[in-house]
Amino acid sequence: MSKELKLGIITVGIIVLFVWGFNFLKGENLFASGSRVFLVEYAKIGGLSKASPVTINGLKVGKVDKIEFDTSIERRGSLIVTFTVENEFEFSRKSIVKIYSPNPLSGSSLAIIPNYEGETAVSGDLLYGEMEESLFTSIGERLNPLQQKIERVIVRT
């Protein structure tokens, strides 16, 4: 074998390992297939981002793939979240996908609250979504009326 051939084989091997490692660090597994893709519509997403975990009963079963605006005329402005789930986890179309924040310092995640009654959800289904308010959001909502009253008092004086 010539030196050029050996160098070419090593170079191709390094490129393949680089591509696999880069995708591994992004949270994608090139060798695992069989994931199912689901969609959820939300009015607001509260800090949810691409690659956020998807859990069922606290066990990570997938991740958020993309978040985009709904382009249809009747739902303009709402957000469509696309996420993948490993094949072995089955639930019905009546399941709820809730955005929640596991702790105040971390980003948001998706939790599938499974419902096993009715038709089993298949890849491409649009599921029902809800948003669980975080600690900071709920405190902020309670303080908003107080802030408005204080602003009115300050303006009057």
The 8 nearest C-alpha neighbors of each residue, nearest first, counted from 0:
[[1, 4, 2, 5, 3, 6, 8, 7],
 [2, 0, 4, 3, 5, 6, 7, 8],
 [1, 3, 5, 4, 6, 0, 7, 8],
 [2, 4, 6, 1, 5, 7, 0, 8],
 [3, 5, 7, 1, 6, 2, 8, 0],
 [6, 4, 2, 8, 7, 3, 9, 1],
 [5, 7, 3, 9, 4, 8, 10, 2],
 [8, 6, 4, 10, 5, 9, 3, 11],
 [9, 7, 5, 11, 10, 6, 12, 4],
 [8, 10, 12, 6, 7, 11, 13, 5],
 [9, 11, 7, 13, 12, 8, 6, 14],
 [12, 10, 14, 8, 13, 9, 7, 15],
 [13, 11, 9, 15, 10, 14, 8, 16],
 [12, 14, 16, 10, 11, 15, 17, 9],
 [13, 15, 17, 11, 16, 12, 18, 10],
 [16, 14, 12, 18, 17, 13, 19, 11],
 [17, 15, 19, 13, 14, 18, 20, 12],
 [16, 18, 14, 20, 15, 19, 21, 13],
 [19, 17, 21, 15, 20, 16, 14, 22],
 [18, 20, 16, 22, 17, 21, 23, 15],
 [21, 19, 23, 17, 22, 18, 16, 24],
 [20, 22, 18, 24, 23, 19, 17, 25],
 [23, 21, 25, 27, 19, 24, 20, 18],
 [24, 22, 20, 26, 27, 25, 21, 28],
 [23, 25, 21, 26, 22, 20, 27, 19],
 [26, 24, 22, 23, 27, 21, 50, 20],
 [27, 25, 23, 24, 22, 28, 50, 62],
 [28, 26, 23, 22, 25, 29, 24, 31],
 [27, 29, 30, 31, 23, 26, 22, 19],
 [28, 30, 31, 27, 19, 22, 32, 23],
 [31, 29, 28, 32, 27, 19, 33, 23],
 [32, 30, 28, 29, 33, 34, 27, 85],
 [33, 31, 34, 30, 29, 28, 85, 86],
 [32, 34, 86, 35, 85, 31, 84, 87],
 [33, 35, 85, 86, 84, 32, 83, 36],
 [34, 36, 122, 84, 83, 86, 85, 33],
 [37, 35, 83, 122, 123, 82, 84, 34],
 [38, 36, 123, 124, 82, 81, 122, 125],
 [37, 39, 125, 81, 80, 126, 124, 82],
 [40, 38, 126, 80, 125, 79, 128, 127],
 [39, 41, 79, 78, 128, 80, 77, 38],
 [40, 42, 78, 43, 77, 128, 44, 79],
 [41, 43, 77, 78, 44, 40, 76, 79],
 [44, 42, 41, 45, 78, 77, 130, 46],
 [43, 45, 47, 46, 41, 42, 98, 130],
 [46, 44, 47, 43, 107, 98, 130, 132],
 [47, 45, 107, 44, 106, 48, 108, 100],
 [46, 48, 107, 44, 45, 108, 106, 51],
 [49, 47, 51, 46, 50, 63, 66, 107],
 [48, 50, 63, 65, 51, 64, 66, 47],
 [51, 49, 63, 62, 64, 48, 52, 26],
 [52, 50, 63, 108, 62, 49, 48, 47],
 [53, 51, 62, 108, 61, 50, 59, 109],
 [54, 52, 109, 61, 62, 110, 59, 60],
 [55, 53, 59, 110, 58, 57, 60, 111],
 [54, 56, 111, 58, 57, 110, 112, 59],
 [57, 55, 58, 54, 112, 110, 111, 59],
 [56, 58, 54, 55, 59, 110, 53, 60],
 [59, 57, 54, 55, 56, 60, 53, 61],
 [60, 58, 54, 53, 61, 52, 57, 55],
 [61, 59, 54, 84, 53, 85, 58, 55],
 [62, 60, 84, 53, 83, 59, 52, 85],
 [61, 63, 52, 53, 50, 51, 82, 83],
 [62, 64, 82, 50, 49, 51, 65, 81],
 [65, 63, 82, 81, 49, 50, 62, 83],
 [64, 66, 81, 49, 63, 80, 67, 82],
 [67, 65, 80, 79, 81, 78, 49, 68],
 [66, 68, 79, 78, 69, 65, 80, 81],
 [67, 69, 78, 77, 79, 70, 76, 66],
 [70, 68, 77, 78, 75, 71, 79, 76],
 [69, 71, 75, 68, 72, 74, 76, 77],
 [70, 72, 74, 69, 73, 75, 76, 68],
 [71, 73, 75, 74, 70, 69, 76, 77],
 [72, 74, 71, 75, 70, 76, 69, 77],
 [75, 73, 71, 72, 77, 76, 69, 70],
 [74, 76, 72, 69, 77, 71, 70, 73],
 [77, 75, 68, 74, 69, 78, 42, 70],
 [76, 78, 42, 69, 75, 41, 68, 74],
 [77, 79, 68, 41, 69, 67, 40, 42],
 [78, 80, 40, 67, 39, 66, 68, 69],
 [81, 79, 66, 39, 38, 65, 40, 78],
 [82, 80, 38, 65, 64, 37, 63, 66],
 [83, 81, 63, 64, 37, 62, 36, 80],
 [84, 82, 36, 61, 35, 62, 34, 37],
 [85, 83, 61, 35, 34, 60, 86, 36],
 [84, 86, 34, 87, 60, 61, 35, 88],
 [87, 85, 34, 88, 33, 35, 84, 89],
 [86, 88, 85, 89, 84, 34, 33, 60],
 [89, 87, 86, 85, 90, 84, 60, 55],
 [90, 88, 87, 119, 91, 120, 86, 115],
 [91, 89, 115, 113, 119, 114, 120, 94],
 [92, 90, 119, 120, 115, 93, 118, 114],
 [91, 93, 120, 94, 119, 118, 126, 90],
 [92, 94, 91, 114, 95, 117, 126, 127],
 [95, 93, 114, 113, 92, 91, 112, 96],
 [96, 94, 112, 127, 128, 111, 97, 93],
 [95, 97, 111, 128, 110, 112, 127, 129],
 [96, 98, 129, 110, 130, 109, 128, 95],
 [99, 97, 109, 130, 108, 131, 110, 129],
 [98, 100, 131, 107, 108, 97, 109, 101],
 [99, 101, 107, 102, 108, 133, 106, 103],
 [102, 100, 99, 105, 107, 103, 108, 106],
 [103, 101, 100, 104, 105, 106, 133, 107],
 [104, 102, 105, 100, 134, 101, 133, 135],
 [105, 103, 102, 106, 101, 100, 107, 135],
 [106, 104, 102, 103, 107, 100, 101, 108],
 [107, 105, 46, 100, 47, 108, 104, 48],
 [106, 108, 100, 47, 99, 46, 98, 105],
 [109, 107, 52, 99, 51, 98, 100, 53],
 [110, 108, 53, 98, 97, 99, 54, 52],
 [111, 109, 54, 97, 96, 53, 55, 112],
 [110, 112, 96, 55, 113, 95, 54, 97],
 [111, 113, 95, 94, 96, 110, 55, 114],
 [114, 112, 94, 90, 111, 115, 95, 91],
 [113, 115, 94, 91, 116, 93, 90, 112],
 [114, 116, 91, 90, 113, 117, 119, 94],
 [117, 115, 114, 91, 118, 93, 119, 90],
 [116, 118, 91, 119, 115, 92, 93, 114],
 [119, 117, 91, 92, 120, 116, 93, 115],
 [118, 120, 91, 90, 92, 121, 117, 89],
 [121, 119, 92, 91, 90, 118, 124, 122],
 [122, 120, 124, 123, 119, 35, 37, 92],
 [121, 123, 35, 36, 124, 37, 120, 34],
 [122, 124, 37, 36, 121, 38, 125, 35],
 [125, 123, 37, 122, 121, 126, 38, 120],
 [124, 126, 38, 39, 37, 123, 127, 40],
 [125, 127, 39, 38, 124, 92, 128, 95],
 [128, 126, 95, 39, 96, 125, 94, 129],
 [129, 127, 96, 97, 95, 39, 40, 41],
 [130, 128, 97, 96, 98, 131, 127, 95],
 [129, 131, 98, 97, 132, 99, 128, 44],
 [132, 130, 99, 98, 133, 97, 129, 100],
 [131, 133, 136, 137, 130, 134, 99, 135],
 [134, 132, 136, 135, 100, 137, 131, 99],
 [133, 135, 137, 136, 138, 132, 103, 139],
 [136, 134, 138, 133, 137, 139, 103, 132],
 [137, 135, 139, 133, 138, 134, 132, 140],
 [136, 138, 140, 134, 139, 135, 132, 133],
 [139, 137, 135, 141, 136, 140, 142, 134],
 [140, 138, 136, 142, 137, 141, 135, 143],
 [141, 139, 137, 143, 138, 142, 136, 144],
 [142, 140, 138, 139, 143, 137, 144, 145],
 [141, 143, 139, 145, 140, 144, 146, 138],
 [142, 144, 146, 140, 145, 141, 139, 147],
 [145, 143, 147, 146, 142, 148, 141, 140],
 [144, 146, 148, 142, 143, 147, 149, 141],
 [147, 145, 143, 149, 144, 148, 142, 150],
 [146, 148, 150, 144, 145, 149, 143, 151],
 [149, 147, 151, 145, 150, 146, 144, 152],
 [148, 150, 152, 146, 151, 147, 153, 145],
 [149, 151, 147, 153, 148, 152, 154, 146],
 [152, 150, 148, 154, 149, 153, 155, 147],
 [153, 151, 149, 155, 150, 154, 148, 156],
 [154, 152, 150, 156, 151, 155, 149, 148],
 [153, 155, 151, 152, 156, 150, 149, 148],
 [156, 154, 152, 153, 151, 150, 149, 148],
 [155, 153, 154, 152, 151, 150, 149, 148]]
